Amino acid sequence: MRELGVALGTAVMTAVFVGAGGALVPGEYVAAARPAVLLGAAVLGVATLAALLLPAGRSESSASMDAVDGVDAVDGVDREVSVPAAVG
């Protein structure tokens, strides 16, 4: 999911840059980069606020993954898990 976000974010910011007249000339580059960077900052701000509004705690799926990793999903105590020795 993260990779998709990076690819989409890069594509959108590039489109904003090119749409603002982005060129590899110093003055035009800075003028076109400004709206792309502001858009990226605005999206990051909205995502931060959305993350802060998420409820705290753990989901059932993460608790079940802890059980697989050797942590008891009920009391959170790390249990000893036997792992076969590497052959080699």
PyMOL Python script that loads the backbone (N, CA, C, O; Angstrom):
from pymol import cmd

cmd.read_pdbstr("""\
ATOM      1  N   MET A   1       0.823  -1.184   0.000  1.00  0.00           N
ATOM      2  CA  MET A   1       0.000   0.000   0.000  1.00  0.00           C
ATOM      3  C   MET A   1       0.872   1.255   0.000  1.00  0.00           C
ATOM      4  O   MET A   1       0.571   2.241  -0.673  1.00  0.00           O
ATOM      5  N   ARG A   2       1.955   1.195   0.768  1.00  0.00           N
ATOM      6  CA  ARG A   2       2.844   2.350   0.838  1.00  0.00           C
ATOM      7  C   ARG A   2       3.437   2.673  -0.529  1.00  0.00           C
ATOM      8  O   ARG A   2       3.528   3.840  -0.910  1.00  0.00           O
ATOM      9  N   GLU A   3       3.843   1.634  -1.270  1.00  0.00           N
ATOM     10  CA  GLU A   3       4.444   1.844  -2.580  1.00  0.00           C
ATOM     11  C   GLU A   3       3.462   2.496  -3.545  1.00  0.00           C
ATOM     12  O   GLU A   3       3.840   3.336  -4.361  1.00  0.00           O
ATOM     13  N   LEU A   4       2.198   2.098  -3.440  1.00  0.00           N
ATOM     14  CA  LEU A   4       1.172   2.707  -4.280  1.00  0.00           C
ATOM     15  C   LEU A   4       1.015   4.194  -3.948  1.00  0.00           C
ATOM     16  O   LEU A   4       0.874   5.024  -4.846  1.00  0.00           O
ATOM     17  N   GLY A   5       1.041   4.519  -2.665  1.00  0.00           N
ATOM     18  CA  GLY A   5       0.946   5.915  -2.242  1.00  0.00           C
ATOM     19  C   GLY A   5       2.115   6.744  -2.740  1.00  0.00           C
ATOM     20  O   GLY A   5       1.933   7.884  -3.169  1.00  0.00           O
ATOM     21  N   VAL A   6       3.313   6.181  -2.687  1.00  0.00           N
ATOM     22  CA  VAL A   6       4.492   6.903  -3.167  1.00  0.00           C
ATOM     23  C   VAL A   6       4.391   7.127  -4.668  1.00  0.00           C
ATOM     24  O   VAL A   6       4.665   8.227  -5.148  1.00  0.00           O
ATOM     25  N   ALA A   7       4.002   6.100  -5.411  1.00  0.00           N
ATOM     26  CA  ALA A   7       3.892   6.232  -6.864  1.00  0.00           C
ATOM     27  C   ALA A   7       2.810   7.244  -7.251  1.00  0.00           C
ATOM     28  O   ALA A   7       3.021   8.076  -8.133  1.00  0.00           O
ATOM     29  N   LEU A   8       1.665   7.169  -6.595  1.00  0.00           N
ATOM     30  CA  LEU A   8       0.574   8.094  -6.901  1.00  0.00           C
ATOM     31  C   LEU A   8       0.948   9.520  -6.502  1.00  0.00           C
ATOM     32  O   LEU A   8       0.675  10.464  -7.244  1.00  0.00           O
ATOM     33  N   GLY A   9       1.566   9.680  -5.344  1.00  0.00           N
ATOM     34  CA  GLY A   9       1.985  11.009  -4.904  1.00  0.00           C
ATOM     35  C   GLY A   9       3.001  11.629  -5.840  1.00  0.00           C
ATOM     36  O   GLY A   9       2.925  12.818  -6.150  1.00  0.00           O
ATOM     37  N   THR A  10       3.948  10.829  -6.289  1.00  0.00           N
ATOM     38  CA  THR A  10       4.951  11.327  -7.223  1.00  0.00           C
ATOM     39  C   THR A  10       4.308  11.724  -8.546  1.00  0.00           C
ATOM     40  O   THR A  10       4.664  12.751  -9.124  1.00  0.00           O
ATOM     41  N   ALA A  11       3.374  10.926  -9.026  1.00  0.00           N
ATOM     42  CA  ALA A  11       2.703  11.238 -10.292  1.00  0.00           C
ATOM     43  C   ALA A  11       1.884  12.517 -10.179  1.00  0.00           C
ATOM     44  O   ALA A  11       1.918  13.357 -11.079  1.00  0.00           O
ATOM     45  N   VAL A  12       1.152  12.670  -9.089  1.00  0.00           N
ATOM     46  CA  VAL A  12       0.314  13.864  -8.921  1.00  0.00           C
ATOM     47  C   VAL A  12       1.178  15.105  -8.774  1.00  0.00           C
ATOM     48  O   VAL A  12       0.894  16.133  -9.389  1.00  0.00           O
ATOM     49  N   MET A  13       2.230  15.023  -7.966  1.00  0.00           N
ATOM     50  CA  MET A  13       3.089  16.201  -7.786  1.00  0.00           C
ATOM     51  C   MET A  13       3.822  16.555  -9.080  1.00  0.00           C
ATOM     52  O   MET A  13       4.051  17.731  -9.360  1.00  0.00           O
ATOM     53  N   THR A  14       4.189  15.543  -9.867  1.00  0.00           N
ATOM     54  CA  THR A  14       4.815  15.810 -11.167  1.00  0.00           C
ATOM     55  C   THR A  14       3.822  16.482 -12.108  1.00  0.00           C
ATOM     56  O   THR A  14       4.184  17.404 -12.840  1.00  0.00           O
ATOM     57  N   ALA A  15       2.578  16.026 -12.092  1.00  0.00           N
ATOM     58  CA  ALA A  15       1.558  16.645 -12.946  1.00  0.00           C
ATOM     59  C   ALA A  15       1.325  18.101 -12.550  1.00  0.00           C
ATOM     60  O   ALA A  15       1.156  18.959 -13.416  1.00  0.00           O
ATOM     61  N   VAL A  16       1.315  18.386 -11.249  1.00  0.00           N
ATOM     62  CA  VAL A  16       1.146  19.766 -10.795  1.00  0.00           C
ATOM     63  C   VAL A  16       2.354  20.601 -11.226  1.00  0.00           C
ATOM     64  O   VAL A  16       2.201  21.738 -11.673  1.00  0.00           O
ATOM     65  N   PHE A  17       3.540  20.037 -11.090  1.00  0.00           N
ATOM     66  CA  PHE A  17       4.764  20.737 -11.490  1.00  0.00           C
ATOM     67  C   PHE A  17       4.746  21.082 -12.977  1.00  0.00           C
ATOM     68  O   PHE A  17       5.018  22.217 -13.366  1.00  0.00           O
ATOM     69  N   VAL A  18       4.423  20.086 -13.799  1.00  0.00           N
ATOM     70  CA  VAL A  18       4.386  20.309 -15.251  1.00  0.00           C
ATOM     71  C   VAL A  18       3.243  21.258 -15.619  1.00  0.00           C
ATOM     72  O   VAL A  18       3.396  22.107 -16.496  1.00  0.00           O
ATOM     73  N   GLY A  19       2.107  21.113 -14.952  1.00  0.00           N
ATOM     74  CA  GLY A  19       0.969  21.998 -15.226  1.00  0.00           C
ATOM     75  C   GLY A  19       1.238  23.442 -14.859  1.00  0.00           C
ATOM     76  O   GLY A  19       0.634  24.353 -15.426  1.00  0.00           O
ATOM     77  N   ALA A  20       2.144  23.658 -13.909  1.00  0.00           N
ATOM     78  CA  ALA A  20       2.487  25.023 -13.510  1.00  0.00           C
ATOM     79  C   ALA A  20       3.609  25.594 -14.371  1.00  0.00           C
ATOM     80  O   ALA A  20       4.151  26.658 -14.071  1.00  0.00           O
ATOM     81  N   GLY A  21       3.951  24.888 -15.429  1.00  0.00           N
ATOM     82  CA  GLY A  21       4.961  25.391 -16.365  1.00  0.00           C
ATOM     83  C   GLY A  21       6.367  24.978 -16.000  1.00  0.00           C
ATOM     84  O   GLY A  21       7.324  25.690 -16.305  1.00  0.00           O
ATOM     85  N   GLY A  22       6.506  23.833 -15.351  1.00  0.00           N
ATOM     86  CA  GLY A  22       7.820  23.358 -14.914  1.00  0.00           C
ATOM     87  C   GLY A  22       8.781  23.179 -16.065  1.00  0.00           C
ATOM     88  O   GLY A  22       8.463  22.527 -17.060  1.00  0.00           O
ATOM     89  N   ALA A  23       9.940  23.751 -15.927  1.00  0.00           N
ATOM     90  CA  ALA A  23      11.002  23.607 -16.909  1.00  0.00           C
ATOM     91  C   ALA A  23      12.316  23.549 -16.146  1.00  0.00           C
ATOM     92  O   ALA A  23      12.380  23.945 -14.982  1.00  0.00           O
ATOM     93  N   LEU A  24      13.360  23.059 -16.793  1.00  0.00           N
ATOM     94  CA  LEU A  24      14.644  22.938 -16.123  1.00  0.00           C
ATOM     95  C   LEU A  24      15.462  24.225 -16.242  1.00  0.00           C
ATOM     96  O   LEU A  24      16.676  24.188 -16.440  1.00  0.00           O
ATOM     97  N   VAL A  25      14.785  25.342 -16.121  1.00  0.00           N
ATOM     98  CA  VAL A  25      15.411  26.663 -16.074  1.00  0.00           C
ATOM     99  C   VAL A  25      15.234  27.151 -14.642  1.00  0.00           C
ATOM    100  O   VAL A  25      14.122  27.085 -14.117  1.00  0.00           O
ATOM    101  N   PRO A  26      16.288  27.640 -13.991  1.00  0.00           N
ATOM    102  CA  PRO A  26      16.204  27.929 -12.551  1.00  0.00           C
ATOM    103  C   PRO A  26      14.988  28.732 -12.104  1.00  0.00           C
ATOM    104  O   PRO A  26      14.326  28.327 -11.148  1.00  0.00           O
ATOM    105  N   GLY A  27      14.672  29.819 -12.732  1.00  0.00           N
ATOM    106  CA  GLY A  27      13.544  30.645 -12.304  1.00  0.00           C
ATOM    107  C   GLY A  27      12.206  29.948 -12.492  1.00  0.00           C
ATOM    108  O   GLY A  27      11.350  29.999 -11.609  1.00  0.00           O
ATOM    109  N   GLU A  28      12.018  29.298 -13.634  1.00  0.00           N
ATOM    110  CA  GLU A  28      10.759  28.600 -13.912  1.00  0.00           C
ATOM    111  C   GLU A  28      10.620  27.340 -13.063  1.00  0.00           C
ATOM    112  O   GLU A  28       9.511  26.961 -12.686  1.00  0.00           O
ATOM    113  N   TYR A  29      11.738  26.696 -12.765  1.00  0.00           N
ATOM    114  CA  TYR A  29      11.705  25.481 -11.954  1.00  0.00           C
ATOM    115  C   TYR A  29      11.182  25.789 -10.559  1.00  0.00           C
ATOM    116  O   TYR A  29      10.305  25.090 -10.051  1.00  0.00           O
ATOM    117  N   VAL A  30      11.712  26.822  -9.947  1.00  0.00           N
ATOM    118  CA  VAL A  30      11.289  27.190  -8.588  1.00  0.00           C
ATOM    119  C   VAL A  30       9.834  27.628  -8.587  1.00  0.00           C
ATOM    120  O   VAL A  30       9.081  27.268  -7.681  1.00  0.00           O
ATOM    121  N   ALA A  31       9.429  28.396  -9.585  1.00  0.00           N
ATOM    122  CA  ALA A  31       8.040  28.864  -9.658  1.00  0.00           C
ATOM    123  C   ALA A  31       7.067  27.705  -9.836  1.00  0.00           C
ATOM    124  O   ALA A  31       5.957  27.751  -9.306  1.00  0.00           O
ATOM    125  N   ALA A  32       7.459  26.671 -10.567  1.00  0.00           N
ATOM    126  CA  ALA A  32       6.580  25.520 -10.785  1.00  0.00           C
ATOM    127  C   ALA A  32       6.647  24.530  -9.620  1.00  0.00           C
ATOM    128  O   ALA A  32       5.679  23.819  -9.349  1.00  0.00           O
ATOM    129  N   ALA A  33       7.788  24.486  -8.936  1.00  0.00           N
ATOM    130  CA  ALA A  33       7.925  23.551  -7.817  1.00  0.00           C
ATOM    131  C   ALA A  33       7.112  24.014  -6.612  1.00  0.00           C
ATOM    132  O   ALA A  33       6.649  23.186  -5.827  1.00  0.00           O
ATOM    133  N   ARG A  34       6.933  25.308  -6.457  1.00  0.00           N
ATOM    134  CA  ARG A  34       6.230  25.839  -5.289  1.00  0.00           C
ATOM    135  C   ARG A  34       4.818  25.256  -5.131  1.00  0.00           C
ATOM    136  O   ARG A  34       4.499  24.778  -4.042  1.00  0.00           O
ATOM    137  N   PRO A  35       3.946  25.271  -6.168  1.00  0.00           N
ATOM    138  CA  PRO A  35       2.606  24.678  -5.980  1.00  0.00           C
ATOM    139  C   PRO A  35       2.636  23.167  -5.747  1.00  0.00           C
ATOM    140  O   PRO A  35       1.792  22.638  -5.024  1.00  0.00           O
ATOM    141  N   ALA A  36       3.599  22.467  -6.352  1.00  0.00           N
ATOM    142  CA  ALA A  36       3.684  21.016  -6.148  1.00  0.00           C
ATOM    143  C   ALA A  36       4.068  20.704  -4.702  1.00  0.00           C
ATOM    144  O   ALA A  36       3.507  19.791  -4.095  1.00  0.00           O
ATOM    145  N   VAL A  37       5.011  21.448  -4.154  1.00  0.00           N
ATOM    146  CA  VAL A  37       5.428  21.228  -2.767  1.00  0.00           C
ATOM    147  C   VAL A  37       4.304  21.614  -1.809  1.00  0.00           C
ATOM    148  O   VAL A  37       4.079  20.925  -0.814  1.00  0.00           O
ATOM    149  N   LEU A  38       3.599  22.701  -2.095  1.00  0.00           N
ATOM    150  CA  LEU A  38       2.477  23.104  -1.243  1.00  0.00           C
ATOM    151  C   LEU A  38       1.367  22.050  -1.261  1.00  0.00           C
ATOM    152  O   LEU A  38       0.764  21.766  -0.226  1.00  0.00           O
ATOM    153  N   LEU A  39       1.101  21.479  -2.418  1.00  0.00           N
ATOM    154  CA  LEU A  39       0.098  20.412  -2.509  1.00  0.00           C
ATOM    155  C   LEU A  39       0.531  19.192  -1.684  1.00  0.00           C
ATOM    156  O   LEU A  39      -0.270  18.608  -0.954  1.00  0.00           O
ATOM    157  N   GLY A  40       1.802  18.819  -1.811  1.00  0.00           N
ATOM    158  CA  GLY A  40       2.308  17.687  -1.029  1.00  0.00           C
ATOM    159  C   GLY A  40       2.203  17.952   0.464  1.00  0.00           C
ATOM    160  O   GLY A  40       1.844  17.052   1.224  1.00  0.00           O
ATOM    161  N   ALA A  41       2.510  19.168   0.897  1.00  0.00           N
ATOM    162  CA  ALA A  41       2.404  19.517   2.313  1.00  0.00           C
ATOM    163  C   ALA A  41       0.954  19.486   2.779  1.00  0.00           C
ATOM    164  O   ALA A  41       0.671  19.044   3.892  1.00  0.00           O
ATOM    165  N   ALA A  42       0.040  19.949   1.942  1.00  0.00           N
ATOM    166  CA  ALA A  42      -1.380  19.946   2.312  1.00  0.00           C
ATOM    167  C   ALA A  42      -1.904  18.509   2.455  1.00  0.00           C
ATOM    168  O   ALA A  42      -2.637  18.208   3.398  1.00  0.00           O
ATOM    169  N   VAL A  43      -1.535  17.639   1.537  1.00  0.00           N
ATOM    170  CA  VAL A  43      -1.964  16.238   1.616  1.00  0.00           C
ATOM    171  C   VAL A  43      -1.373  15.586   2.860  1.00  0.00           C
ATOM    172  O   VAL A  43      -2.057  14.824   3.542  1.00  0.00           O
ATOM    173  N   LEU A  44      -0.118  15.875   3.160  1.00  0.00           N
ATOM    174  CA  LEU A  44       0.515  15.331   4.357  1.00  0.00           C
ATOM    175  C   LEU A  44      -0.187  15.828   5.617  1.00  0.00           C
ATOM    176  O   LEU A  44      -0.376  15.061   6.561  1.00  0.00           O
ATOM    177  N   GLY A  45      -0.574  17.100   5.642  1.00  0.00           N
ATOM    178  CA  GLY A  45      -1.294  17.645   6.789  1.00  0.00           C
ATOM    179  C   GLY A  45      -2.646  16.983   6.989  1.00  0.00           C
ATOM    180  O   GLY A  45      -3.019  16.656   8.116  1.00  0.00           O
ATOM    181  N   VAL A  46      -3.376  16.786   5.912  1.00  0.00           N
ATOM    182  CA  VAL A  46      -4.683  16.126   6.003  1.00  0.00           C
ATOM    183  C   VAL A  46      -4.520  14.681   6.474  1.00  0.00           C
ATOM    184  O   VAL A  46      -5.305  14.205   7.294  1.00  0.00           O
ATOM    185  N   ALA A  47      -3.511  13.984   5.962  1.00  0.00           N
ATOM    186  CA  ALA A  47      -3.270  12.599   6.380  1.00  0.00           C
ATOM    187  C   ALA A  47      -2.877  12.532   7.856  1.00  0.00           C
ATOM    188  O   ALA A  47      -3.268  11.600   8.560  1.00  0.00           O
ATOM    189  N   THR A  48      -2.115  13.502   8.320  1.00  0.00           N
ATOM    190  CA  THR A  48      -1.730  13.539   9.735  1.00  0.00           C
ATOM    191  C   THR A  48      -2.947  13.742  10.614  1.00  0.00           C
ATOM    192  O   THR A  48      -3.099  13.069  11.634  1.00  0.00           O
ATOM    193  N   LEU A  49      -3.814  14.663  10.226  1.00  0.00           N
ATOM    194  CA  LEU A  49      -5.035  14.884  11.008  1.00  0.00           C
ATOM    195  C   LEU A  49      -5.928  13.646  11.002  1.00  0.00           C
ATOM    196  O   LEU A  49      -6.512  13.300  12.029  1.00  0.00           O
ATOM    197  N   ALA A  50      -6.035  12.989   9.878  1.00  0.00           N
ATOM    198  CA  ALA A  50      -6.842  11.763   9.809  1.00  0.00           C
ATOM    199  C   ALA A  50      -6.250  10.676  10.700  1.00  0.00           C
ATOM    200  O   ALA A  50      -6.991   9.940  11.351  1.00  0.00           O
ATOM    201  N   ALA A  51      -4.921  10.568  10.737  1.00  0.00           N
ATOM    202  CA  ALA A  51      -4.275   9.567  11.584  1.00  0.00           C
ATOM    203  C   ALA A  51      -4.499   9.874  13.060  1.00  0.00           C
ATOM    204  O   ALA A  51      -4.654   8.957  13.867  1.00  0.00           O
ATOM    205  N   LEU A  52      -4.518  11.143  13.417  1.00  0.00           N
ATOM    206  CA  LEU A  52      -4.752  11.515  14.813  1.00  0.00           C
ATOM    207  C   LEU A  52      -6.183  11.221  15.248  1.00  0.00           C
ATOM    208  O   LEU A  52      -6.440  11.022  16.435  1.00  0.00           O
ATOM    209  N   LEU A  53      -7.107  11.193  14.306  1.00  0.00           N
ATOM    210  CA  LEU A  53      -8.499  10.928  14.630  1.00  0.00           C
ATOM    211  C   LEU A  53      -8.827   9.436  14.700  1.00  0.00           C
ATOM    212  O   LEU A  53      -9.918   9.061  15.130  1.00  0.00           O
ATOM    213  N   LEU A  54      -7.896   8.593  14.284  1.00  0.00           N
ATOM    214  CA  LEU A  54      -8.129   7.152  14.352  1.00  0.00           C
ATOM    215  C   LEU A  54      -8.168   6.717  15.815  1.00  0.00           C
ATOM    216  O   LEU A  54      -7.457   7.273  16.651  1.00  0.00           O
ATOM    217  N   PRO A  55      -8.997   5.726  16.119  1.00  0.00           N
ATOM    218  CA  PRO A  55      -9.057   5.258  17.502  1.00  0.00           C
ATOM    219  C   PRO A  55      -7.758   4.566  17.909  1.00  0.00           C
ATOM    220  O   PRO A  55      -7.107   3.908  17.097  1.00  0.00           O
ATOM    221  N   ALA A  56      -7.396   4.729  19.177  1.00  0.00           N
ATOM    222  CA  ALA A  56      -6.201   4.072  19.693  1.00  0.00           C
ATOM    223  C   ALA A  56      -6.522   2.608  19.980  1.00  0.00           C
ATOM    224  O   ALA A  56      -7.687   2.234  20.115  1.00  0.00           O
ATOM    225  N   GLY A  57      -5.514   1.812  20.068  1.00  0.00           N
ATOM    226  CA  GLY A  57      -5.730   0.404  20.384  1.00  0.00           C
ATOM    227  C   GLY A  57      -5.281  -0.486  19.261  1.00  0.00           C
ATOM    228  O   GLY A  57      -4.727  -0.043  18.256  1.00  0.00           O
ATOM    229  N   ARG A  58      -5.535  -1.742  19.463  1.00  0.00           N
ATOM    230  CA  ARG A  58      -5.103  -2.734  18.496  1.00  0.00           C
ATOM    231  C   ARG A  58      -6.305  -3.427  17.893  1.00  0.00           C
ATOM    232  O   ARG A  58      -7.328  -3.624  18.549  1.00  0.00           O
ATOM    233  N   SER A  59      -6.167  -3.785  16.660  1.00  0.00           N
ATOM    234  CA  SER A  59      -7.229  -4.514  15.992  1.00  0.00           C
ATOM    235  C   SER A  59      -7.097  -5.997  16.313  1.00  0.00           C
ATOM    236  O   SER A  59      -6.067  -6.439  16.821  1.00  0.00           O
ATOM    237  N   GLU A  60      -8.124  -6.748  16.018  1.00  0.00           N
ATOM    238  CA  GLU A  60      -8.089  -8.187  16.268  1.00  0.00           C
ATOM    239  C   GLU A  60      -7.053  -8.870  15.384  1.00  0.00           C
ATOM    240  O   GLU A  60      -6.442  -9.858  15.790  1.00  0.00           O
ATOM    241  N   SER A  61      -6.855  -8.347  14.177  1.00  0.00           N
ATOM    242  CA  SER A  61      -5.892  -8.988  13.285  1.00  0.00           C
ATOM    243  C   SER A  61      -4.476  -8.844  13.809  1.00  0.00           C
ATOM    244  O   SER A  61      -3.687  -9.780  13.674  1.00  0.00           O
ATOM    245  N   SER A  62      -4.116  -7.702  14.408  1.00  0.00           N
ATOM    246  CA  SER A  62      -2.767  -7.564  14.958  1.00  0.00           C
ATOM    247  C   SER A  62      -2.602  -8.432  16.189  1.00  0.00           C
ATOM    248  O   SER A  62      -1.509  -8.939  16.439  1.00  0.00           O
ATOM    249  N   ALA A  63      -3.664  -8.616  16.966  1.00  0.00           N
ATOM    250  CA  ALA A  63      -3.593  -9.498  18.127  1.00  0.00           C
ATOM    251  C   ALA A  63      -3.381 -10.941  17.685  1.00  0.00           C
ATOM    252  O   ALA A  63      -2.632 -11.680  18.324  1.00  0.00           O
ATOM    253  N   SER A  64      -4.030 -11.346  16.602  1.00  0.00           N
ATOM    254  CA  SER A  64      -3.847 -12.715  16.127  1.00  0.00           C
ATOM    255  C   SER A  64      -2.450 -12.898  15.552  1.00  0.00           C
ATOM    256  O   SER A  64      -1.901 -13.997  15.627  1.00  0.00           O
ATOM    257  N   MET A  65      -1.858 -11.851  14.979  1.00  0.00           N
ATOM    258  CA  MET A  65      -0.492 -11.941  14.478  1.00  0.00           C
ATOM    259  C   MET A  65       0.483 -12.069  15.634  1.00  0.00           C
ATOM    260  O   MET A  65       1.494 -12.760  15.503  1.00  0.00           O
ATOM    261  N   ASP A  66       0.211 -11.422  16.767  1.00  0.00           N
ATOM    262  CA  ASP A  66       1.054 -11.575  17.943  1.00  0.00           C
ATOM    263  C   ASP A  66       1.026 -13.006  18.430  1.00  0.00           C
ATOM    264  O   ASP A  66       2.045 -13.528  18.882  1.00  0.00           O
ATOM    265  N   ALA A  67      -0.128 -13.647  18.345  1.00  0.00           N
ATOM    266  CA  ALA A  67      -0.232 -15.044  18.758  1.00  0.00           C
ATOM    267  C   ALA A  67       0.654 -15.916  17.893  1.00  0.00           C
ATOM    268  O   ALA A  67       1.248 -16.879  18.379  1.00  0.00           O
ATOM    269  N   VAL A  68       0.749 -15.589  16.622  1.00  0.00           N
ATOM    270  CA  VAL A  68       1.615 -16.332  15.719  1.00  0.00           C
ATOM    271  C   VAL A  68       3.073 -16.060  16.074  1.00  0.00           C
ATOM    272  O   VAL A  68       3.907 -16.963  15.998  1.00  0.00           O
ATOM    273  N   ASP A  69       3.392 -14.809  16.466  1.00  0.00           N
ATOM    274  CA  ASP A  69       4.760 -14.431  16.799  1.00  0.00           C
ATOM    275  C   ASP A  69       5.196 -14.908  18.177  1.00  0.00           C
ATOM    276  O   ASP A  69       6.367 -14.761  18.528  1.00  0.00           O
ATOM    277  N   GLY A  70       4.290 -15.476  18.968  1.00  0.00           N
ATOM    278  CA  GLY A  70       4.665 -15.981  20.267  1.00  0.00           C
ATOM    279  C   GLY A  70       4.190 -15.127  21.422  1.00  0.00           C
ATOM    280  O   GLY A  70       4.504 -15.430  22.573  1.00  0.00           O
ATOM    281  N   VAL A  71       3.442 -14.067  21.155  1.00  0.00           N
ATOM    282  CA  VAL A  71       2.901 -13.231  22.218  1.00  0.00           C
ATOM    283  C   VAL A  71       1.462 -13.661  22.436  1.00  0.00           C
ATOM    284  O   VAL A  71       0.688 -13.749  21.482  1.00  0.00           O
ATOM    285  N   ASP A  72       1.103 -13.927  23.666  1.00  0.00           N
ATOM    286  CA  ASP A  72      -0.257 -14.347  23.991  1.00  0.00           C
ATOM    287  C   ASP A  72      -1.208 -13.208  23.687  1.00  0.00           C
ATOM    288  O   ASP A  72      -1.035 -12.102  24.199  1.00  0.00           O
ATOM    289  N   ALA A  73      -2.209 -13.463  22.861  1.00  0.00           N
ATOM    290  CA  ALA A  73      -3.144 -12.421  22.443  1.00  0.00           C
ATOM    291  C   ALA A  73      -4.045 -11.967  23.580  1.00  0.00           C
ATOM    292  O   ALA A  73      -4.650 -10.898  23.493  1.00  0.00           O
ATOM    293  N   VAL A  74      -4.149 -12.755  24.644  1.00  0.00           N
ATOM    294  CA  VAL A  74      -5.048 -12.398  25.738  1.00  0.00           C
ATOM    295  C   VAL A  74      -4.375 -11.453  26.715  1.00  0.00           C
ATOM    296  O   VAL A  74      -4.906 -10.378  26.996  1.00  0.00           O
ATOM    297  N   ASP A  75      -3.200 -11.838  27.246  1.00  0.00           N
ATOM    298  CA  ASP A  75      -2.583 -10.994  28.265  1.00  0.00           C
ATOM    299  C   ASP A  75      -1.327 -10.278  27.779  1.00  0.00           C
ATOM    300  O   ASP A  75      -0.737  -9.512  28.540  1.00  0.00           O
ATOM    301  N   GLY A  76      -0.904 -10.500  26.550  1.00  0.00           N
ATOM    302  CA  GLY A  76       0.221  -9.783  25.979  1.00  0.00           C
ATOM    303  C   GLY A  76       1.580 -10.239  26.481  1.00  0.00           C
ATOM    304  O   GLY A  76       2.585  -9.573  26.230  1.00  0.00           O
ATOM    305  N   VAL A  77       1.630 -11.364  27.188  1.00  0.00           N
ATOM    306  CA  VAL A  77       2.890 -11.866  27.732  1.00  0.00           C
ATOM    307  C   VAL A  77       3.601 -12.676  26.659  1.00  0.00           C
ATOM    308  O   VAL A  77       3.002 -13.509  25.979  1.00  0.00           O
ATOM    309  N   ASP A  78       4.886 -12.411  26.528  1.00  0.00           N
ATOM    310  CA  ASP A  78       5.686 -13.123  25.540  1.00  0.00           C
ATOM    311  C   ASP A  78       5.881 -14.570  25.989  1.00  0.00           C
ATOM    312  O   ASP A  78       6.378 -14.810  27.089  1.00  0.00           O
ATOM    313  N   ARG A  79       5.502 -15.520  25.165  1.00  0.00           N
ATOM    314  CA  ARG A  79       5.620 -16.935  25.485  1.00  0.00           C
ATOM    315  C   ARG A  79       6.796 -17.520  24.720  1.00  0.00           C
ATOM    316  O   ARG A  79       7.141 -17.051  23.636  1.00  0.00           O
ATOM    317  N   GLU A  80       7.394 -18.528  25.283  1.00  0.00           N
ATOM    318  CA  GLU A  80       8.496 -19.213  24.623  1.00  0.00           C
ATOM    319  C   GLU A  80       7.953 -20.015  23.456  1.00  0.00           C
ATOM    320  O   GLU A  80       6.988 -20.768  23.593  1.00  0.00           O
ATOM    321  N   VAL A  81       8.582 -19.842  22.314  1.00  0.00           N
ATOM    322  CA  VAL A  81       8.158 -20.565  21.111  1.00  0.00           C
ATOM    323  C   VAL A  81       9.362 -21.358  20.640  1.00  0.00           C
ATOM    324  O   VAL A  81      10.453 -20.808  20.489  1.00  0.00           O
ATOM    325  N   SER A  82       9.168 -22.656  20.406  1.00  0.00           N
ATOM    326  CA  SER A  82      10.291 -23.465  19.917  1.00  0.00           C
ATOM    327  C   SER A  82      10.380 -23.331  18.413  1.00  0.00           C
ATOM    328  O   SER A  82       9.394 -23.484  17.692  1.00  0.00           O
ATOM    329  N   VAL A  83      11.594 -23.041  17.956  1.00  0.00           N
ATOM    330  CA  VAL A  83      11.858 -22.878  16.533  1.00  0.00           C
ATOM    331  C   VAL A  83      12.916 -23.900  16.159  1.00  0.00           C
ATOM    332  O   VAL A  83      13.935 -24.008  16.841  1.00  0.00           O
ATOM    333  N   PRO A  84      12.697 -24.649  15.092  1.00  0.00           N
ATOM    334  CA  PRO A  84      13.689 -25.650  14.702  1.00  0.00           C
ATOM    335  C   PRO A  84      15.020 -24.994  14.350  1.00  0.00           C
ATOM    336  O   PRO A  84      15.043 -23.903  13.780  1.00  0.00           O
ATOM    337  N   ALA A  85      16.112 -25.645  14.681  1.00  0.00           N
ATOM    338  CA  ALA A  85      17.445 -25.133  14.382  1.00  0.00           C
ATOM    339  C   ALA A  85      17.675 -25.165  12.878  1.00  0.00           C
ATOM    340  O   ALA A  85      17.128 -26.007  12.167  1.00  0.00           O
ATOM    341  N   ALA A  86      18.490 -24.239  12.415  1.00  0.00           N
ATOM    342  CA  ALA A  86      18.820 -24.171  11.001  1.00  0.00           C
ATOM    343  C   ALA A  86      19.699 -25.345  10.624  1.00  0.00           C
ATOM    344  O   ALA A  86      20.569 -25.751  11.394  1.00  0.00           O
ATOM    345  N   VAL A  87      19.472 -25.884   9.449  1.00  0.00           N
ATOM    346  CA  VAL A  87      20.271 -27.003   8.962  1.00  0.00           C
ATOM    347  C   VAL A  87      21.368 -26.431   8.084  1.00  0.00           C
ATOM    348  O   VAL A  87      21.094 -25.631   7.189  1.00  0.00           O
ATOM    349  N   GLY A  88      22.579 -26.824   8.325  1.00  0.00           N
ATOM    350  CA  GLY A  88      23.607 -26.317   7.442  1.00  0.00           C
ATOM    351  C   GLY A  88      24.947 -26.344   7.961  1.00  0.00           C
ATOM    352  O   GLY A  88      25.882 -25.931   7.275  1.00  0.00           O
TER     353      GLY A  88
END
""", "prot")
cmd.dss("prot")
cmd.show_as("cartoon", "prot")
cmd.util.cbc("prot")
cmd.orient("prot")
